[in-house]
């Protein structure tokens, strides 16, 4: 949604062959926060399964986990999970209308506030705050999008936050901790956690609707960002079909 120590990803589980003995078609689950984002993805890539999983990392992790568990129990497991939506862009990395492909999915506010500054969850010894998408997949995604003149494409970290950034002070704090970050959303890390629990790879895509910083609703371009998201998925659909075979 708008702005509202990496840990290696586990390998995916091999897919079972179909009833004919041939390898089944790859399955991709795209998870958004709200129906408007899901509709944009579906319009761009009607062959993908799309779930509007809810706003924030907790809600979307739960809904994604249920969808993945249900599919596996039915004998039709997924091969790849993609978190997708609109989000805030960090200047100057990601301008309005840009599409950001995550090369790292980071839980930016998962940790502890201390007198000496923020401590990430890894330093507390309580888990992980980073997921890394498959490098070959995201490189291919970025290459495919960059070939289109429709919008600038950025390959960079995307931050997941539970509280939308709305002040200059917090923007400075986040960019100081994550100088390469290009976008902020509220769901990517939750989707990635659910995917990792099923040993599945996960990617994240954000179409930029606003600048991360002081909250200014009048400056948001949600409609244009949704159009960028739709166009991005129309371009990426062949990449997902090819790469989901490789991700198994």
MILUM-387401 format. One record per residue (C-alpha): residue in one letter; x, y, z. Coordinates in nm, 4 decimals, padded with zeros to 6 digits. Example, Ala and Ser with C-alpha at 12.3 -4.5 7.8 and 13.67 -1.06 7.14 Angstrom:
+------+----------+----------+----------+
: rest :       px :       py :       pz :
+------+----------+----------+----------+
:    a :  01.2300 : -00.4500 :  00.7800 :
:    s :  01.3670 : -00.1060 :  00.7140 :
+------+----------+----------+----------+
//
This chain:
+------+----------+----------+----------+
: rest :       px :       py :       pz :
+------+----------+----------+----------+
:    x :  00.0000 :  00.0000 :  00.0000 :
:    x :  00.1118 :  00.3625 : -00.0375 :
:    x :  00.3669 :  00.5041 :  00.1962 :
:    x :  00.1179 :  00.4709 :  00.3028 :
:    x :  02.3113 : -00.9781 :  00.7588 :
:    x :  02.0594 : -01.1043 :  00.4721 :
:    x :  01.9104 : -01.4476 :  00.5315 :
:    x :  01.9237 : -01.6897 :  00.2349 :
:    x :  01.5925 : -01.8198 :  00.1083 :
:    x :  01.5132 : -02.1870 :  00.1453 :
:    x :  01.4851 : -02.3806 : -00.1802 :
:    x :  01.1408 : -02.4599 : -00.3117 :
:    x :  00.9829 : -02.8020 : -00.2793 :
:    x :  00.9919 : -03.0153 : -00.5967 :
:    x :  00.6562 : -03.0376 : -00.7688 :
:    x :  00.4772 : -03.3673 : -00.8060 :
:    x :  00.4119 : -03.4875 : -01.1609 :
:    x :  00.0565 : -03.4831 : -01.2898 :
:    x : -00.1669 : -03.7811 : -01.3437 :
:    x : -00.0229 : -03.8387 : -01.6923 :
:    x :  00.3311 : -03.8536 : -01.5579 :
:    x :  00.4155 : -03.5201 : -01.7190 :
:    x :  00.5292 : -03.2218 : -01.5175 :
:    x :  00.2334 : -03.0057 : -01.4269 :
:    x :  00.2029 : -02.6430 : -01.5319 :
:    x :  00.3741 : -02.3977 : -01.2935 :
:    x :  00.1560 : -02.2166 : -01.0426 :
:    x :  00.2135 : -01.8607 : -00.9234 :
:    x :  00.0278 : -01.6934 : -00.6369 :
:    x :  00.0240 : -01.3132 : -00.6393 :
:    x : -00.0729 : -01.1529 : -00.3087 :
:    x : -00.1893 : -00.7915 : -00.2781 :
:    x : -00.3272 : -00.5932 :  00.0134 :
:    x : -00.6586 : -00.4671 : -00.1266 :
:    x : -00.8995 : -00.5598 : -00.4079 :
:    x : -00.8043 : -00.2610 : -00.6272 :
:    x : -00.4467 : -00.3918 : -00.6466 :
:    x : -00.5702 : -00.7467 : -00.7111 :
:    x : -00.7893 : -00.6200 : -00.9953 :
:    x : -00.4939 : -00.4400 : -01.1539 :
:    x : -00.2793 : -00.7554 : -01.1391 :
:    x : -00.5592 : -00.9728 : -01.2791 :
:    x : -00.6212 : -00.7288 : -01.5654 :
:    x : -00.2521 : -00.7397 : -01.6542 :
:    x : -00.1995 : -01.1142 : -01.6123 :
:    x : -00.5343 : -01.2980 : -01.6105 :
:    x : -00.3700 : -01.6399 : -01.5904 :
:    x : -00.2248 : -01.5870 : -01.2438 :
:    x : -00.3952 : -01.6683 : -00.9145 :
:    x : -00.4396 : -01.3426 : -00.7208 :
:    x : -00.5300 : -01.3000 : -00.3539 :
:    x : -00.6232 : -00.9732 : -00.1797 :
:    x : -00.4745 : -01.0778 :  00.1527 :
:    x : -00.5270 : -00.7736 :  00.3726 :
:    x : -00.3315 : -00.4707 :  00.4890 :
:    x : -00.0167 : -00.5091 :  00.6956 :
:    x :  00.2346 : -00.7905 :  00.7458 :
:    x :  00.0338 : -00.9893 :  01.0014 :
:    x : -00.2928 : -01.0041 :  00.8069 :
:    x : -00.1276 : -01.0844 :  00.4773 :
:    x :  00.1018 : -01.3483 :  00.6286 :
:    x : -00.1984 : -01.5309 :  00.7720 :
:    x : -00.4023 : -01.5187 :  00.4503 :
:    x : -00.1041 : -01.6208 :  00.2361 :
:    x : -00.0246 : -01.9134 :  00.4653 :
:    x : -00.3855 : -02.0338 :  00.4469 :
:    x : -00.3858 : -02.0126 :  00.0657 :
:    x : -00.0567 : -02.2019 :  00.0359 :
:    x : -00.1640 : -02.4693 :  00.2839 :
:    x : -00.4990 : -02.5161 :  00.1109 :
:    x : -00.3331 : -02.5523 : -00.2292 :
:    x : -00.0822 : -02.8056 : -00.1017 :
:    x : -00.3546 : -03.0098 :  00.0694 :
:    x : -00.5489 : -03.0158 : -00.2576 :
:    x : -00.2466 : -03.1501 : -00.4427 :
:    x : -00.1976 : -02.8290 : -00.6422 :
:    x :  00.0899 : -02.6515 : -00.4650 :
:    x :  00.2339 : -02.3230 : -00.5824 :
:    x :  00.5858 : -02.2804 : -00.7207 :
:    x :  00.6324 : -01.9069 : -00.6668 :
:    x :  00.4741 : -01.6372 : -00.4487 :
:    x :  00.4763 : -01.2687 : -00.5453 :
:    x :  00.3870 : -00.9777 : -00.3186 :
:    x :  00.2521 : -00.6940 : -00.5318 :
:    x :  00.0923 : -00.3552 : -00.4881 :
:    x :  00.1457 :  00.0164 : -00.4883 :
:    x :  00.3728 :  00.1903 : -00.2427 :
:    x :  00.5771 :  00.4915 : -00.1474 :
:    x :  00.9024 :  00.5697 : -00.3244 :
:    x :  01.2182 :  00.6970 : -00.1597 :
:    x :  01.3608 :  01.0004 : -00.3377 :
:    x :  01.5652 :  01.0085 : -00.5493 :
:    x :  01.5676 :  00.6324 : -00.6149 :
:    x :  01.2052 :  00.5756 : -00.7189 :
:    x :  00.9971 :  00.8598 : -00.8662 :
:    x :  00.6210 :  00.8593 : -00.9054 :
:    x :  00.5119 :  00.6023 : -01.1620 :
:    x :  00.8259 :  00.3918 : -01.1278 :
:    x :  00.8118 :  00.0171 : -01.0675 :
:    x :  01.0418 : -00.1289 : -00.8027 :
:    x :  01.1486 : -00.4921 : -00.8117 :
:    x :  01.2795 : -00.5938 : -00.4692 :
:    x :  01.6271 : -00.7422 : -00.4466 :
:    x :  01.5689 : -00.7653 : -00.0705 :
:    x :  01.2455 : -00.7689 :  00.1299 :
:    x :  01.3147 : -00.6005 :  00.4641 :
:    x :  01.1091 : -00.5713 :  00.7837 :
:    x :  01.2154 : -00.2152 :  00.8535 :
:    x :  01.0497 : -00.1681 :  01.1935 :
:    x :  01.0823 : -00.5213 :  01.3344 :
:    x :  01.3168 : -00.4843 :  01.6294 :
:    x :  01.3662 : -00.2622 :  01.9326 :
:    x :  01.3928 :  00.1097 :  01.9926 :
:    x :  01.6850 :  00.1951 :  02.2225 :
:    x :  01.8574 :  00.5135 :  02.3476 :
:    x :  02.1337 :  00.4348 :  02.0981 :
:    x :  01.8962 :  00.3856 :  01.8073 :
:    x :  01.7034 :  00.1057 :  01.6397 :
:    x :  01.8128 : -00.2562 :  01.6840 :
:    x :  01.6960 : -00.4967 :  01.4129 :
:    x :  01.5467 : -00.8272 :  01.5163 :
:    x :  01.8581 : -01.0197 :  01.4113 :
:    x :  02.0697 : -00.8272 :  01.6628 :
:    x :  01.8162 : -00.9119 :  01.9325 :
:    x :  01.8560 : -01.2800 :  01.8492 :
:    x :  01.4846 : -01.3300 :  01.7845 :
:    x :  01.4687 : -01.4229 :  01.4177 :
:    x :  01.5160 : -01.2597 :  01.0787 :
:    x :  01.4145 : -00.9358 :  00.9178 :
:    x :  01.5300 : -01.0000 :  00.5608 :
:    x :  01.4218 : -01.2225 :  00.2732 :
:    x :  01.6144 : -01.2436 : -00.0528 :
:    x :  01.4231 : -01.3170 : -00.3756 :
:    x :  01.5869 : -01.5520 : -00.6298 :
:    x :  01.8583 : -01.3413 : -00.8031 :
:    x :  01.8041 : -01.4859 : -01.1516 :
:    x :  01.4298 : -01.4276 : -01.1316 :
:    x :  01.4456 : -01.0656 : -01.0201 :
:    x :  01.7186 : -00.9854 : -01.2720 :
:    x :  01.4948 : -01.1183 : -01.5474 :
:    x :  01.1966 : -00.9242 : -01.4112 :
:    x :  01.3918 : -00.5986 : -01.4003 :
:    x :  01.5315 : -00.6571 : -01.7487 :
:    x :  01.1863 : -00.7223 : -01.8918 :
:    x :  01.0382 : -00.4094 : -01.7338 :
:    x :  01.3354 : -00.1912 : -01.8262 :
:    x :  01.2829 : -00.2790 : -02.1915 :
:    x :  00.9504 : -00.0930 : -02.1812 :
:    x :  00.9435 :  00.2869 : -02.2149 :
:    x :  00.6281 :  00.3069 : -02.0025 :
:    x :  00.7942 :  00.3597 : -01.6661 :
:    x :  01.1346 :  00.3655 : -01.4967 :
:    x :  01.2323 :  00.0383 : -01.3289 :
:    x :  01.4401 :  00.0088 : -01.0126 :
:    x :  01.6011 : -00.3047 : -00.8681 :
:    x :  01.6518 : -00.2289 : -00.4989 :
:    x :  01.5393 : -00.3197 : -00.1453 :
:    x :  01.1742 : -00.2694 : -00.0507 :
:    x :  01.0933 : -00.1959 :  00.3130 :
:    x :  00.7945 : -00.3466 :  00.4915 :
:    x :  00.6519 : -00.1310 :  00.7706 :
:    x :  00.3585 : -00.1687 :  01.0051 :
:    x :  00.3276 :  00.2090 :  01.0444 :
:    x :  00.3218 :  00.4167 :  00.7278 :
:    x :  00.5926 :  00.6806 :  00.7112 :
:    x :  00.4437 :  01.0301 :  00.7284 :
:    x :  00.7163 :  01.2581 :  00.8615 :
:    x :  01.0512 :  01.3879 :  00.7426 :
:    x :  01.2163 :  01.2632 :  01.0628 :
:    x :  01.1169 :  00.9020 :  01.0075 :
:    x :  01.2115 :  00.9227 :  00.6417 :
:    x :  01.5610 :  01.0315 :  00.7421 :
:    x :  01.5844 :  00.7485 :  00.9969 :
:    x :  01.4795 :  00.4833 :  00.7445 :
:    x :  01.7071 :  00.6073 :  00.4674 :
:    x :  02.0005 :  00.6232 :  00.7099 :
:    x :  01.9476 :  00.2563 :  00.8025 :
:    x :  01.8631 :  00.1464 :  00.4486 :
:    x :  02.0354 :  00.3825 :  00.2039 :
:    x :  01.9587 :  00.1642 : -00.1006 :
:    x :  01.5865 :  00.1256 : -00.0238 :
:    x :  01.3674 :  00.2432 : -00.3113 :
:    x :  01.0178 :  00.1736 : -00.1818 :
:    x :  00.8044 :  00.1227 :  00.1257 :
:    x :  00.4998 : -00.1031 :  00.1579 :
:    x :  00.3128 : -00.2849 :  00.4320 :
:    x :  00.2904 : -00.6444 :  00.3144 :
:    x :  00.6040 : -00.7807 :  00.1460 :
:    x :  00.7764 : -00.9286 :  00.4502 :
:    x :  00.4557 : -01.0966 :  00.5685 :
:    x :  00.4063 : -01.2625 :  00.2300 :
:    x :  00.7711 : -01.3699 :  00.2241 :
:    x :  00.7461 : -01.5234 :  00.5719 :
:    x :  00.4477 : -01.7343 :  00.4661 :
:    x :  00.6267 : -01.8419 :  00.1474 :
:    x :  00.9405 : -01.9368 :  00.3416 :
:    x :  00.7344 : -02.1509 :  00.5780 :
:    x :  00.6350 : -02.3528 :  00.2695 :
:    x :  00.9922 : -02.3500 :  00.1337 :
:    x :  00.8831 : -02.1384 : -00.1616 :
:    x :  01.0644 : -01.8471 : -00.3272 :
:    x :  00.9065 : -01.5024 : -00.3046 :
:    x :  00.9412 : -01.1810 : -00.5050 :
:    x :  00.7994 : -00.8328 : -00.4496 :
:    x :  00.6889 : -00.5596 : -00.6919 :
:    x :  00.5798 : -00.2067 : -00.6006 :
:    x :  00.4380 :  00.0596 : -00.8329 :
:    x :  00.5111 :  00.4015 : -00.6842 :
:    x :  00.2101 :  00.6160 : -00.5985 :
:    x :  00.3677 :  00.8746 : -00.3664 :
:    x :  00.6929 :  01.0007 : -00.2208 :
:    x :  00.7930 :  00.8656 :  00.1208 :
:    x :  00.7946 :  01.1632 :  00.3564 :
:    x :  00.5504 :  01.4101 :  00.5115 :
:    x :  00.1979 :  01.2844 :  00.4467 :
:    x :  00.0374 :  01.4678 :  00.1538 :
:    x : -00.2668 :  01.2862 :  00.0175 :
:    x : -00.3216 :  01.5490 : -00.2510 :
:    x :  00.0106 :  01.4534 : -00.4100 :
:    x : -00.0604 :  01.0793 : -00.4286 :
:    x : -00.1146 :  00.9276 : -00.7725 :
:    x : -00.2916 :  00.6036 : -00.6835 :
:    x : -00.4742 :  00.5631 : -01.0137 :
:    x : -00.1567 :  00.6049 : -01.2154 :
:    x :  00.0274 :  00.3615 : -00.9892 :
:    x : -00.2430 :  00.0986 : -01.0347 :
:    x : -00.2139 :  00.1434 : -01.4115 :
:    x :  00.1639 :  00.0938 : -01.3821 :
:    x :  00.1055 : -00.2202 : -01.1766 :
:    x : -00.1305 : -00.3589 : -01.4400 :
:    x :  00.1133 : -00.2825 : -01.7211 :
:    x :  00.4016 : -00.4360 : -01.5255 :
:    x :  00.2196 : -00.7658 : -01.4826 :
:    x :  00.1224 : -00.7783 : -01.8484 :
:    x :  00.4951 : -00.7616 : -01.9269 :
:    x :  00.6047 : -00.9999 : -01.6517 :
:    x :  00.3603 : -01.2830 : -01.7105 :
:    x :  00.5974 : -01.4717 : -01.9479 :
:    x :  00.8839 : -01.4268 : -01.7005 :
:    x :  00.6851 : -01.5863 : -01.4192 :
:    x :  00.5910 : -01.8799 : -01.6397 :
:    x :  00.9534 : -01.9432 : -01.7360 :
:    x :  01.1075 : -01.8778 : -01.3955 :
:    x :  00.8615 : -02.0772 : -01.1874 :
:    x :  00.9925 : -02.3891 : -01.3612 :
:    x :  01.3439 : -02.2907 : -01.2540 :
:    x :  01.2398 : -02.2091 : -00.8966 :
:    x :  01.1194 : -02.5616 : -00.8268 :
+------+----------+----------+----------+
//
